[in-house]
Amino acid sequence: MERNISVTENGHLLLGGMDAVSLAKQFHTPLYVLEEDKVRSAMAAYRSSMNAYYDGKGLVCYASKALCCKELCRIAAQEEIGLDVVSLGELYTAASVDFPMERVCLHGNNKSLEELSYALDQKVGYIVVDGLTELETLSRLAKEKQVTASVLLRIKPGVDAHTHDFIRTGQIDSKFGFALETGEAMEGVLTALKTENILLKGLHCHIGSQILETEPFVHAAKIMMEFIRDIRDKTGVEMQVLDLGGGFGIRYTDEDDPVPYVEYLKDVSGEIKELCHQYHLTLPSVIIEPGRSIVGEAGTTLYTIGCFKEIPNIRTYLAVDGGMGDNPRYALYGSKYDMLLANRAAEAPSKTYTVAGKCCESGDLLGENIPLPEAKVGDILAVLSTGAYNYSMASHYNRNPIPPTVMVKDGTARVIIKGESLEDLLRNDV
Ligand SMILES: *Cc1c(COP(=O)(O)O)cnc(C)c1O
């Protein structure tokens, strides 16, 4: 499967109608570039298909851990979707742009008192409770504030999405949520139903990330619907909300062939509606939480190539002016990316390189066996599909400032996250 890229007449990569080489000149490198149309169209496609498949009872919450900043929160609000936040910082960012809090879900396996208290004050739509200790704490806080907390319980459905024949084992061992197999989940529901100042609205599950097939999602939805039926049979209470999490895969390289996300929604909603019919349940409100699939492919990182090191008969290192500080994913998980030379984007590859960063760490690589044309010092390297889990995972390792993010659209560019200055690095030093 060939990737769709646009190239100018003089062979430069085009991003949102902007020449990537000019972007690199104007904003310097390393530079995160985000294509606004891609972000908005992913949000809009999710929103309209969720509405269609769930008869207007669907909600898309963008998982902001993939890339969180004020402008992304504003765009999510404009596209009329919700947000999934996992920390005080993400919630605070959403609040700073007056994000509609009824469309926010707060996650986390060890939420602090401050986080829970702030979430109650902000009246977030759903607090996804991860365990009984948290349920007690939340009940106490809500009582003090004389409010009722709207709660989903995080369930481990026992679907291991990363083995091909996903099986219902091995998943009890996760730090997240209540296990189904052991009866812990039912106990959690029974406890939540009788806990003061807690309104149990429904259930949540999230089965993993970068999942490329629909079956694991359908399977998880089935397990959750069976559990909703069991709860109804035992207590007479029907869960009103089913949050199925995120995890839809994207294309990083040729090896990835993701199912278009509308397909996931079609298959999963088909299963849910069928089971509602079979079990005589009312269709719940369904939430999904895509992160990577909204921003991942919209992002490209630009670097300048600084030097080469040829190790005869082994490999040629090509070093760029960024690295694990702005993209730790290869160092962390061996994640693969497609790369090209932004100033020679139409040239065919003729060599393979090991792409290294500039950090004092041998493992500071962005990729190995990367096919490129014979590269030269000063060429601009573009790493594709870096919109998710790059900026949000960036660090100051080696005291390299975190690069800026520019949003491009229709041939214009605007900074949405400023790059850090050297002064910024010293700001909190005493
Ligand atoms: C990480 C996460 C997501 C988003 O996952 P993606 O793979 O980026 O779609 C959604 N919900 C929860 C609870 C998560 O932990």
PDBQT file of the ligand as one rigid body, heavy atoms in Angstrom, charges set to zero:
ROOT
HETATM    1  C1  LIG A 501      -4.563   5.126  25.682  1.00  0.00    +0.000 C 
HETATM    2  C2  LIG A 501      -6.023   5.082  25.896  1.00  0.00    +0.000 A 
HETATM    3  C3  LIG A 501      -6.887   5.476  24.867  1.00  0.00    +0.000 A 
HETATM    4  C4  LIG A 501      -6.419   5.878  23.505  1.00  0.00    +0.000 C 
HETATM    5  O1  LIG A 501      -5.744   4.859  22.845  1.00  0.00    +0.000 OA
HETATM    6  P1  LIG A 501      -5.305   5.044  21.316  1.00  0.00    +0.000 P 
HETATM    7  O2  LIG A 501      -4.563   3.784  21.038  1.00  0.00    +0.000 OA
HETATM    8  O3  LIG A 501      -4.439   6.241  21.224  1.00  0.00    +0.000 OA
HETATM    9  O4  LIG A 501      -6.559   5.183  20.518  1.00  0.00    +0.000 OA
HETATM   10  C5  LIG A 501      -8.235   5.499  25.140  1.00  0.00    +0.000 A 
HETATM   11  N1  LIG A 501      -8.728   5.145  26.349  1.00  0.00    +0.000 NA
HETATM   12  C6  LIG A 501      -7.922   4.743  27.355  1.00  0.00    +0.000 A 
HETATM   13  C7  LIG A 501      -8.509   4.394  28.652  1.00  0.00    +0.000 C 
HETATM   14  C8  LIG A 501      -6.552   4.691  27.167  1.00  0.00    +0.000 A 
HETATM   15  O5  LIG A 501      -5.754   4.284  28.152  1.00  0.00    +0.000 OA
ENDROOT
TORSDOF 0
